[in-house]
């Protein structure tokens, strides 16, 4: 017989660090997502607007859903936080992107659990598994499943593990014993809101994605607005600042899972070293990882801006007039890249 406890036991065996169950019933905070989209906070992420109605209720995704099995996987590795890196010549990459693509790794593990649930149930059971890909407000369901609470920085925070967590979920057609919801433990702390370099939080628990460095370096497909470029600093993919400063991440648990360990090319790389790699080398560095989302052209764009912001002689040399010959990269001829390179050179020249 399939039970919540048996699912949690199997989840631990498969490598998940957290597992809880939420009811598929309505949740009072689910409708806010539509309001969030209407405020324009989703920016160019049109897929969020297109799926807003479905995201208001998992039963719009799978009508037979009665329970949501929420899974949390720790990805924190033994490296300094971005707020501890003082060298402007070091490239800052969100730690979730250092290792293998979590969609692939957790997709296989979540599907394995889903298939086990079907076998263990013994009678027909409908399931549907997602890893950050389905129209599901997974952080709210994770909170309802007792994995933690949604903090002021909109991240799911576990009181034991902090917020360095990948979330995945399985919708299922059987009613399972739900867990007690997580309780908000942020209290009066506003460290995450105060530390955001772009003021991306118009209010606690609400993120204006269009102001977030993660959006600017990952989701933004065209030019990064001139007024935003300086705020990127040396961030080239994502931003962890609001998590770095969270007290629940001070002394947080560290994962030894090989999947999340930094690849050699992404283990505290220097901006100039990344820039002087060929396009082929860059593709190899990000292949099968989360950074494939931006591909080489947008990665070059981001690195160019970061080099301009770094203000170092090393950056000026890397971006010198013979850079195209040294790098041997076709992407440098892309108008998107060339415009940001020109901006970076002018910024360095004005030091």
C-alpha positions, -999 to 999 in steps of 0.1 A, spaced: 0 0 0 13 34 -10 16 58 20 33 92 26 59 76 48 68 49 23 72 76 -4 95 96 19 116 65 26 120 57 -11 128 94 -18 157 93 7 170 61 -10 170 79 -44 190 108 -30 165 135 -22 172 155 10 136 166 17 102 151 9 67 162 20 31 159 9 7 187 2 -30 185 -7 -40 195 -43 -68 216 -29 -70 253 -34 -44 274 -16 -53 311 -8 -20 324 -22 -20 307 -55 -41 334 -73 -15 361 -66 6 348 -94 -18 362 -120 -16 396 -102 22 393 -103 22 388 -141 -3 417 -146 21 440 -127 46 433 -155 71 416 -131 76 387 -155 91 409 -182 100 389 -214 90 356 -198 59 353 -219 55 316 -210 45 326 -175 17 348 -187 5 320 -211 3 295 -182 -10 318 -155 -44 302 -154 -30 267 -151 -6 277 -124 -35 288 -102 -45 251 -96 -25 219 -102 -59 202 -110 -59 224 -142 -27 205 -151 -38 171 -140 -76 170 -132 -72 138 -111 -46 153 -88 -53 149 -51 -18 151 -37 15 168 -45 46 151 -34 73 178 -30 110 170 -31 140 191 -21 176 185 -31 205 203 -16 230 217 -41 253 238 -19 290 230 -24 321 239 -5 330 272 -22 328 308 -10 296 328 -13 296 355 -40 295 382 -12 328 368 1 346 373 -33 363 406 -33 382 402 -66 364 421 -94 383 400 -120 366 367 -108 335 357 -127 304 352 -105 281 324 -115 251 312 -95 261 281 -77 232 261 -90 248 263 -125 283 251 -115 276 214 -120 253 192 -142 219 204 -154 195 198 -125 167 193 -150 184 161 -163 197 148 -130 166 154 -109 143 146 -138 157 110 -138 154 107 -100 119 122 -98 107 99 -126 122 69 -108 102 78 -77 71 84 -97 74 49 -114 80 33 -80 49 49 -66 28 35 -95 42 0 -89 38 3 -51 2 14 -53 -9 -18 -68 -40 -3 -85 -42 23 -113 -25 55 -102 -19 86 -124 12 106 -117 30 135 -134 65 146 -125 81 180 -130 115 196 -124 111 233 -127 93 227 -160 56 224 -154 30 251 -147 32 245 -109 38 270 -82 62 246 -66 75 269 -38 40 274 -24 33 236 -26 67 230 -9 57 253 19 24 235 22 42 202 22 63 213 52 97 216 34 101 251 47 86 285 40 88 310 12 110 338 25 111 375 18 135 369 -11 109 345 -26 132 315 -21 120 283 -3 140 282 30 144 251 50 151 257 87 176 228 86 192 231 51 188 267 42 177 278 7 202 261 -16 175 237 -27 163 223 -61 126 216 -60 108 189 -80 73 175 -76 50 146 -84 13 151 -89 -6 120 -80 -43 109 -81 -43 93 -46 -50 112 -14 -20 110 8 -16 122 44 -5 158 41 23 173 61 19 204 83 28 235 64 61 253 70 60 283 93 75 317 83 106 322 103 120 353 86 107 375 115 119 411 112 150 403 92 154 422 59 190 414 50 180 399 17 159 429 7 186 454 18 214 435 0 198 433 -34 220 455 -57 191 465 -80 162 469 -56 143 440 -72 120 435 -43 91 461 -43 78 445 -11 88 415 10 80 383 -7 75 399 -41 102 399 -68 102 422 -98 120 398 -121 128 426 -146 151 442 -120 168 410 -109 204 402 -121 193 366 -128 167 379 -153 191 404 -168 219 378 -174 197 348 -182 162 357 -194 170 389 -213 176 379 -249 186 413 -264 207 442 -252 211 448 -215 200 484 -209 229 508 -204 215 519 -171 216 483 -158 250 473 -169 271 488 -141 248 470 -116 258 436 -130 293 440 -115 311 408 -122 280 386 -124 279 367 -157 251 342 -149 225 347 -122 229 362 -88 230 346 -53 233 377 -31 198 375 -15 207 339 -5 243 346 5 232 370 32 203 349 46 211 338 82 197 303 74 225 299 49 253 307 73 270 274 80 245 257 57 249 220 50 271 211 20 263 185 -6 290 160 -17 268 148 -47 292 147 -77 264 162 -99 266 196 -82 303 199 -78 318 228 -99 331 218 -133 368 228 -137 360 255 -162 334 270 -139 352 267 -106 359 303 -97 370 313 -133 385 346 -141 367 369 -165 397 373 -188 403 336 -189 367 329 -199 368 357 -225 399 344 -242 384 309 -247 372 299 -281 335 295 -288 341 257 -289 358 257 -255 329 277 -240 304 253 -254 322 224 -239 324 242 -206 286 247 -204 274 216 -222 249 195 -202 247 223 -176 222 250 -167 242 276 -185 233 261 -219 201 283 -215 221 314 -226 244 297 -250 277 313 -261 264 345 -276 246 358 -245 274 344 -223 299 366 -242 275 396 -238 275 391 -201 312 385 -197 319 417 -218 298 438 -194 315 422 -164 350 429 -179 340 465 -184 328 467 -148 359 451 -134 381 481 -142 413 459 -143 443 460 -166 437 423 -172 402 432 -186 416 459 -208 441 435 -222 415 408 -228 392 432 -247 421 448 -267 418 454 -304 434 421 -312 409 401 -290 392 387 -320 424 372 -333 433 358 -299 399 343 -291 392 330 -326 355 333 -318 327 339 -344 304 351 -316 325 383 -314 310 393 -348 275 391 -335 260 427 -332 247 419 -297 282 410 -285 300 437 -304 278 465 -289 285 453 -253 322 450 -261 323 486 -273 305 497 -241 330 477 -219 360 492 -237 347 527 -233 340 521 -196 376 508 -191 390 537 -210 372 562 -187 388 548 -156 
